[in-house]
Amino acid sequence: MKRFLMAAVLVAAATAAEADPVEGMWMTQPDDNGNFGHVEIYSCGAQICGVIRKAFSASGAERPSDNIGKRMIWDMAPEGDGAYGGGKIWAPDRDKTYSSKMALSGDTLKVSGCVFGICRGQTWRRVN
């Protein structure tokens, strides 16, 4: 039993040590309506995923939204040196899904995506 517990502790410690640096809470730029959100980014298997956790009005007040809890990022693959690609991102303000990539630099995350040759991008900031 002691060996099992020790192995479980070691596995948990190794998993925590291997967390991807992009994991955490990120504040989006305001959308076309002036609203912004907090997106939690986390590992989902070998990929990176993100879910909208909070919504804010243009004035910065937290507000209710049907988008809270919805998946915003999926199938994003780490490519090394802070680059991520091959994923999808959903833009709630336009209700469109874009082929996406991300670039991490410290507490800044550049997110961009394209659909039918139309591209958009934002710079997100880490929420502490």
Protein Blocks (a to p, Z undefined) as FASTA:
>chain_A
ZZmmmmmmmmmmmmmmmpcfkgccddddddfkopacddddddehjbccdddfbdcdfkop
acddfkgopafbghiacebjhiaehiacddfklopacddddddehjaccddddeehiacd
ddddddZZ
